[in-house]
Amino acid sequence: MSINHDYSYTGMFRRGARGSIDIIADILSLCGSWNKKTKVMYKANLSHQMLKFYLWHLVELGLLEESTDMRFRTTERGHEFLSHYRSMTKLLAQLSKPATERAA
């Protein structure tokens, strides 16, 4: 089960497994509203250990906030990160197109 992005990119910049930045963007996208860890884990296709690692770091960085009942939501700073991530992926998608197609 993977996340369907409208800002995905292919070509020479995206091969193989997701990188940390892609995983962070997936988690932040899933936490637009309050979500439990289990839902995020399955939707982001992460092991429990990996999810704990990323959630802890994202909360520490102020990109996610945690409720008292162990739910997570993207902060304003997290939304700003996602905005930059989406801009970057759109740029990379343009760069991976042939030059003749970019000029059109």
Protein Blocks (a to p, Z undefined) as FASTA:
>chain_A
ZZddfkbcedjklgcjadfklmmmmmmmmmmpccdfklmmmmnopafklmmmmmmmmmmn
opaccdfkopacddfklmmmmmmmmmmmmmmmmmmpcfklmmZZ
